[in-house]
Amino acid sequence: MTNVRILRDVPVDGVSYAPNDLVDVPADKAKQLVADGAADDSKDAVAYCKTAGAKLIKHKPKAEEQPKTEQPEPENVVGDTDDTGELAE
């Protein structure tokens, strides 16, 4: 894991980070963020965040939401009405 100072608003694995966030990310993510100009992993940049009072955030990818499965509505439930408006038994 690598500590980086976030330089601009950037999403990482579905998690949004803001400028001057101090984030602990996997080394490959840090390398990509730095290459994109979205983060700085230099000792000075990390020290600046710490001096400014930033708390270290351990990056955790946002879990993908599972699609909801639709449940069919039960037919002719006791106390329910049928298509004619009559009470179903």
DSSP file (Angstrom, degrees, kcal/mol; ACC not computed):
  #  RESIDUE AA STRUCTURE BP1 BP2  ACC     N-H-->O    O-->H-N    N-H-->O    O-->H-N    TCO  KAPPA ALPHA  PHI   PSI    X-CA   Y-CA   Z-CA
    1    1 A M              0   0    0      0, 0.0     2,-0.4     0, 0.0    23,-0.1   0.000 360.0 360.0 360.0 148.4    0.0    0.0    0.0
    2    2 A T  E     -A   25   0A   0     23,-3.8    23,-2.7     2,-0.0     2,-0.4  -0.987 360.0-131.3-130.3 133.9    1.1    3.5   -0.8
    3    3 A N  E     +A   24   0A   0     -2,-0.4     2,-0.3    21,-0.2    21,-0.2  -0.703  32.4 179.0 -83.0 132.8    0.1    6.8    0.8
    4    4 A V  E     -A   23   0A   0     19,-2.5    19,-2.5    -2,-0.4     2,-0.6  -0.968  29.4-131.6-133.4 150.7   -0.9    9.5   -1.7
    5    5 A R  E     -AB  22  40A   0     35,-2.8    35,-2.1    -2,-0.3     2,-0.3  -0.904  30.2-131.4 -96.3 122.5   -2.1   13.1   -1.5
    6    6 A I  E     - B   0  39A   0     15,-2.7    14,-3.4    -2,-0.6    33,-0.3  -0.589  21.0-171.7 -75.7 133.6   -5.1   13.6   -3.7
    7    7 A L        +     0   0    0     31,-3.1     2,-0.3    -2,-0.3    32,-0.2   0.662  64.6   8.4-101.8 -21.2   -4.7   16.7   -5.9
    8    8 A R  S    S-     0   0    0     30,-0.9    -1,-0.2    10,-0.1     9,-0.1  -0.963  97.3 -67.8-152.0 164.9   -8.2   16.9   -7.5
    9    9 A D        +     0   0    0     -2,-0.3     9,-0.2    -3,-0.1     7,-0.0  -0.388  65.9 163.2 -57.1 127.5  -11.7   15.3   -7.2
   10   10 A V  E     -D   17   0B   0      7,-2.3     7,-2.5    -2,-0.1     2,-0.4  -0.979  35.4-136.1-153.2 135.6  -11.2   11.8   -8.4
   11   11 A P  E     -D   16   0B   0      0, 0.0     2,-0.4     0, 0.0     5,-0.2  -0.759  18.4-171.7 -89.7 139.8  -13.2    8.5   -8.1
   12   12 A V  E >  S-D   15   0B   0      3,-3.1     3,-1.7    -2,-0.4    50,-0.2  -0.956  73.5 -24.4-132.0 113.0  -11.2    5.4   -7.3
   13   13 A D  T 3  S-     0   0    0     -2,-0.4    49,-2.1     1,-0.3     3,-0.1   0.867 129.1 -47.3  52.7  40.2  -13.0    2.1   -7.5
   14   14 A G  T 3  S+     0   0    0      1,-0.2     2,-0.5    47,-0.2    -1,-0.3   0.477 117.1 112.6  84.5   1.3  -16.3    3.8   -6.9
   15   15 A V  E <   -D   12   0B   0     -3,-1.7    -3,-3.1    47,-0.1     2,-0.4  -0.932  60.5-138.7-109.9 129.0  -15.1    5.9   -4.0
   16   16 A S  E     -D   11   0B   0     -2,-0.5     2,-0.3    -5,-0.2    -7,-0.1  -0.713  18.5-170.9 -90.6 134.7  -14.8    9.7   -4.4
   17   17 A Y  E     -D   10   0B   0     -7,-2.5    -7,-2.3    -2,-0.4     3,-0.1  -0.918   8.1-147.4-121.9 151.3  -11.8   11.5   -3.0
   18   18 A A    >   -     0   0    0     -2,-0.3     3,-1.9    -9,-0.2   -12,-0.2  -0.701  38.8 -69.9-113.8 163.8  -11.3   15.3   -2.7
   19   19 A P  T 3  S+     0   0    0      0, 0.0   -12,-0.2     0, 0.0    -1,-0.1  -0.241 118.7  19.1 -54.4 139.4   -8.2   17.5   -2.9
   20   20 A N  T 3  S+     0   0    0    -14,-3.4     2,-0.2     1,-0.3   -13,-0.1   0.507  85.1 141.5  72.8   9.5   -5.8   17.1    0.1
   21   21 A D    <   -     0   0    0     -3,-1.9   -15,-2.7   -15,-0.2     2,-0.7  -0.598  47.8-139.9 -70.1 142.3   -7.3   13.7    1.1
   22   22 A L  E     -Ac   5  56A   0     33,-0.6    35,-3.0    -2,-0.2     2,-0.4  -0.935  29.5-177.8-107.2 112.5   -4.5   11.5    2.4
   23   23 A V  E     -Ac   4  57A   0    -19,-2.5   -19,-2.5    -2,-0.7     2,-0.8  -0.918  28.5-144.8-123.9 136.9   -5.3    8.0    1.0
   24   24 A D  E     +Ac   3  58A   0     33,-3.2    35,-2.3    -2,-0.4   -21,-0.2  -0.875  37.6 165.7 -96.9 107.5   -3.6    4.6    1.5
   25   25 A V  E     -A    2   0A   0    -23,-2.7   -23,-3.8    -2,-0.8     5,-0.0  -0.804  44.1 -83.4-121.6 160.5   -4.1    2.8   -1.9
   26   26 A P    >>  -     0   0    0      0, 0.0     4,-2.5     0, 0.0     3,-0.5  -0.310  46.7-111.2 -59.2 149.7   -2.5   -0.2   -3.5
   27   27 A A  H 3> S+     0   0    0      1,-0.2     4,-2.4     2,-0.2     5,-0.2   0.845 117.0  53.1 -54.6 -39.7    0.8    0.5   -5.2
   28   28 A D  H 3> S+     0   0    0      2,-0.2     4,-1.8     1,-0.2    -1,-0.2   0.882 110.5  47.3 -66.7 -37.0   -0.7    0.0   -8.7
   29   29 A K  H <> S+     0   0    0     -3,-0.5     4,-2.8     2,-0.2    -2,-0.2   0.907 111.1  51.9 -67.4 -42.2   -3.5    2.4   -8.0
   30   30 A A  H  X S+     0   0    0     -4,-2.5     4,-2.6     1,-0.2     5,-0.2   0.925 108.7  50.7 -59.7 -45.2   -1.1    5.0   -6.6
   31   31 A K  H  X S+     0   0    0     -4,-2.4     4,-2.3     1,-0.2    -1,-0.2   0.907 112.8  45.9 -60.3 -43.2    1.1    4.7   -9.8
   32   32 A Q  H  X S+     0   0    0     -4,-1.8     4,-2.0     2,-0.2    -2,-0.2   0.906 112.0  50.7 -67.6 -42.7   -1.9    5.3  -12.0
   33   33 A L  H  <>S+     0   0    0     -4,-2.8     5,-2.5     2,-0.2     6,-1.0   0.908 112.6  46.8 -61.5 -42.5   -3.3    8.2   -9.9
   34   34 A V  H ><5S+     0   0    0     -4,-2.6     3,-1.3     4,-0.2    -2,-0.2   0.923 111.1  51.3 -65.3 -44.3    0.2    9.9  -10.0
   35   35 A A  H 3<5S+     0   0    0     -4,-2.3    -1,-0.2     1,-0.3    -2,-0.2   0.842 110.0  50.6 -61.9 -33.4    0.5    9.3  -13.8
   36   36 A D  T 3<5S-     0   0    0     -4,-2.0    -1,-0.3    -5,-0.1    -2,-0.2   0.509 114.4-117.9 -81.8  -4.9   -3.0   10.8  -14.3
   37   37 A G  T < 5S+     0   0    0     -3,-1.3    -3,-0.2    -4,-0.4    -2,-0.1   0.671  86.2 113.5  77.1  16.2   -2.0   13.9  -12.3
   38   38 A A  S   <S+     0   0    0     -5,-2.5   -31,-3.1    -6,-0.2   -30,-0.9   0.588  77.0  22.6 -95.1 -12.6   -4.7   13.1   -9.7
   39   39 A A  E     -B    6   0A   0     -6,-1.0     2,-0.4   -33,-0.3   -33,-0.2  -0.966  59.8-143.1-150.7 163.2   -2.3   12.4   -6.8
   40   40 A D  E     -B    5   0A   0    -35,-2.1   -35,-2.8    -2,-0.3    -6,-0.0  -0.995   9.0-176.5-131.9 124.9    1.2   12.9   -5.5
   41   41 A D        +     0   0    0     -2,-0.4   -38,-0.1   -37,-0.2    -1,-0.1   0.270  42.0 126.2-104.9  11.5    3.0   10.2   -3.6
   42   42 A S  S  > S-     0   0    0      1,-0.1     4,-2.2   -37,-0.1     5,-0.2  -0.302  71.4-117.8 -68.3 154.9    6.1   12.2   -2.8
   43   43 A K  H  > S+     0   0    0      1,-0.2     4,-2.6     2,-0.2     5,-0.2   0.883 115.2  53.4 -58.9 -39.5    7.2   12.4    0.9
   44   44 A D  H  > S+     0   0    0      2,-0.2     4,-2.3     1,-0.2    -1,-0.2   0.902 108.5  48.6 -64.3 -41.6    6.7   16.1    0.9
   45   45 A A  H  > S+     0   0    0      2,-0.2     4,-1.8     1,-0.2    -2,-0.2   0.921 114.2  45.3 -65.5 -44.0    3.1   15.8   -0.4
   46   46 A V  H  X S+     0   0    0     -4,-2.2     4,-2.1     1,-0.2    -2,-0.2   0.906 113.0  51.0 -65.6 -41.8    2.2   13.2    2.2
   47   47 A A  H  X S+     0   0    0     -4,-2.6     4,-2.8    -5,-0.2    -2,-0.2   0.883 106.0  56.3 -63.2 -38.6    3.9   15.2    4.9
   48   48 A Y  H  X S+     0   0    0     -4,-2.3     4,-2.2     1,-0.2    -1,-0.2   0.933 107.7  47.8 -58.4 -46.8    2.0   18.3    3.9
   49   49 A C  H  <>S+     0   0    0     -4,-1.8     5,-2.8     1,-0.2     4,-0.4   0.918 112.6  48.6 -61.2 -43.7   -1.3   16.5    4.4
   50   50 A K  H ><5S+     0   0    0     -4,-2.1     3,-1.2     1,-0.2    -1,-0.2   0.920 111.8  48.9 -63.2 -42.9   -0.3   15.1    7.8
   51   51 A T  H 3<5S+     0   0    0     -4,-2.8    -1,-0.2     1,-0.3    -2,-0.2   0.850 107.6  55.6 -64.3 -34.7    0.9   18.6    8.9
   52   52 A A  T 3<5S-     0   0    0     -4,-2.2    -1,-0.3    -5,-0.2    -2,-0.2   0.503 123.8-105.8 -77.6  -3.7   -2.5   20.1    7.7
   53   53 A G  T < 5 +     0   0    0     -3,-1.2    -3,-0.2    -4,-0.4     2,-0.1   0.596  61.7 161.1  92.6  11.8   -4.3   17.5    9.9
   54   54 A A      < -     0   0    0     -5,-2.8     2,-0.4    -6,-0.2    -1,-0.3  -0.442  34.7-133.5 -67.5 137.6   -5.5   15.1    7.3
   55   55 A K        -     0   0    0     -2,-0.1   -33,-0.6     1,-0.0     2,-0.3  -0.738  26.0-107.5 -89.7 139.8   -6.5   11.7    8.6
   56   56 A L  E     -c   22   0A   0     -2,-0.4     2,-0.6   -35,-0.1   -33,-0.2  -0.524  31.9-154.3 -70.0 126.2   -5.2    8.7    6.6
   57   57 A I  E     -c   23   0A   0    -35,-3.0   -33,-3.2    -2,-0.3     2,-0.7  -0.905   7.5-142.4-103.4 123.1   -8.0    7.0    4.7
   58   58 A K  E     -c   24   0A   0     -2,-0.6     2,-0.1   -35,-0.2   -33,-0.1  -0.772  27.4-123.4 -85.3 117.2   -7.5    3.4    4.0
   59   59 A H        +     0   0    0    -35,-2.3    -1,-0.0    -2,-0.7   -36,-0.0  -0.386  33.3 177.7 -65.6 129.9   -9.0    2.8    0.5
   60   60 A K        -     0   0    0     -2,-0.1     3,-0.1   -35,-0.0   -35,-0.0  -0.971  31.0-121.5-132.0 117.5  -11.7    0.2    0.3
   61   61 A P        -     0   0    0      0, 0.0     2,-0.3     0, 0.0   -47,-0.2  -0.266  33.7-107.2 -57.0 142.5  -13.3   -0.4   -3.1
   62   62 A K        -     0   0    0    -49,-2.1     2,-0.1   -50,-0.2   -47,-0.1  -0.553  36.4-115.4 -72.2 131.6  -17.1    0.2   -3.0
   63   63 A A        -     0   0    0     -2,-0.3     2,-0.2     1,-0.1    -1,-0.1  -0.437  30.6-112.1 -68.0 139.0  -18.9   -3.1   -3.3
   64   64 A E        -     0   0    0     -2,-0.1     2,-0.2     1,-0.1    -1,-0.1  -0.535  33.0-116.1 -72.8 137.0  -21.0   -3.5   -6.4
   65   65 A E        -     0   0    0     -2,-0.2    -1,-0.1     1,-0.1     3,-0.0  -0.522  24.0-125.4 -75.2 138.6  -24.7   -3.5   -5.7
   66   66 A Q        -     0   0    0     -2,-0.2    -1,-0.1     1,-0.1     2,-0.1  -0.661  31.0-108.3 -80.7 136.0  -26.5   -6.7   -6.5
   67   67 A P        -     0   0    0      0, 0.0     2,-0.3     0, 0.0    -1,-0.1  -0.381  34.8-113.2 -65.1 142.1  -29.5   -6.1   -8.9
   68   68 A K        -     0   0    0     -2,-0.1     2,-0.5     1,-0.0    -3,-0.0  -0.563  25.1-137.4 -75.9 136.7  -32.8   -6.6   -7.2
   69   69 A T        -     0   0    0     -2,-0.3     2,-0.4    -3,-0.0    -1,-0.0  -0.807  18.5-124.3 -95.0 135.6  -34.8   -9.6   -8.4
   70   70 A E        -     0   0    0     -2,-0.5    -1,-0.0     1,-0.0     0, 0.0  -0.635  18.0-145.5 -82.4 132.7  -38.4   -9.0   -8.9
   71   71 A Q        -     0   0    0     -2,-0.4     2,-0.1     1,-0.0    -1,-0.0  -0.828  21.5-118.3 -95.2 131.0  -40.7  -11.3   -7.0
   72   72 A P        -     0   0    0      0, 0.0     3,-0.0     0, 0.0    -1,-0.0  -0.416  32.8-110.1 -66.7 144.1  -44.0  -12.2   -8.9
   73   73 A E        -     0   0    0      1,-0.1     2,-0.0    -2,-0.1     0, 0.0  -0.542  35.7-108.8 -74.5 138.6  -47.0  -11.0   -7.0
   74   74 A P        -     0   0    0      0, 0.0     2,-0.3     0, 0.0     3,-0.3  -0.376  32.9-130.6 -66.5 145.9  -49.1  -13.9   -5.6
   75   75 A E  S    S+     0   0    0      1,-0.2     7,-0.1    -3,-0.0     5,-0.0  -0.763  74.7   2.1-100.8 145.8  -52.4  -14.6   -7.3
   76   76 A N  S    S-     0   0    0     -2,-0.3     2,-0.3     5,-0.2    -1,-0.2   0.899  75.3-175.8  49.9  55.3  -55.7  -14.9   -5.6
   77   77 A V    >   -     0   0    0     -3,-0.3     3,-2.7     4,-0.1    11,-0.3  -0.618  39.6 -93.5 -77.0 139.0  -54.6  -14.3   -2.0
   78   78 A V  T 3  S+     0   0    0     -2,-0.3    11,-0.2     1,-0.3    -1,-0.1  -0.298 116.3  23.1 -55.2 130.2  -57.4  -14.7    0.5
   79   79 A G  T 3  S+     0   0    0      9,-1.2    -1,-0.3     1,-0.4     2,-0.2   0.355 102.3 111.6  92.3  -5.6  -59.0  -11.4    1.1
   80   80 A D    <   -     0   0    0     -3,-2.7     8,-3.6     8,-0.2    -1,-0.4  -0.555  67.0-118.4 -94.8 163.4  -57.8  -10.1   -2.3
   81   81 A T  B     -E   87   0C   0      6,-0.3     6,-0.2    -2,-0.2    -5,-0.2  -0.761  19.3-137.9-102.1 151.2  -60.0   -9.2   -5.2
   82   82 A D    >   -     0   0    0      4,-2.7     3,-1.6    -2,-0.3    -1,-0.1  -0.196  45.7 -76.4 -90.9-168.9  -60.0  -10.9   -8.6
   83   83 A D  T 3  S+     0   0    0      1,-0.3    -2,-0.0     2,-0.1    -1,-0.0   0.747 130.9  54.3 -63.9 -23.7  -60.3   -9.1  -11.9
   84   84 A T  T 3  S-     0   0    0      2,-0.1    -1,-0.3     1,-0.0     3,-0.1   0.522 117.3-109.6 -88.2  -5.1  -64.1   -8.7  -11.5
   85   85 A G  S <  S+     0   0    0     -3,-1.6     2,-0.2     1,-0.4    -2,-0.1   0.405  76.7 133.9  91.2  -3.5  -63.7   -7.0   -8.2
   86   86 A E        -     0   0    0      1,-0.1    -4,-2.7    -5,-0.1    -1,-0.4  -0.502  68.1 -97.3 -79.2 150.8  -65.1  -10.0   -6.4
   87   87 A L  B     -E   81   0C   0     -6,-0.2    -6,-0.3    -2,-0.2     2,-0.2  -0.526  39.5-132.6 -69.0 126.7  -63.4  -11.3   -3.2
   88   88 A A              0   0    0     -8,-3.6    -9,-1.2    -2,-0.3    -8,-0.2  -0.553 360.0 360.0 -80.4 145.9  -61.1  -14.2   -4.1
   89   89 A E              0   0    0     -2,-0.2   -11,-0.2   -11,-0.2    -1,-0.1   0.415 360.0 360.0-100.9 360.0  -61.3  -17.3   -1.9
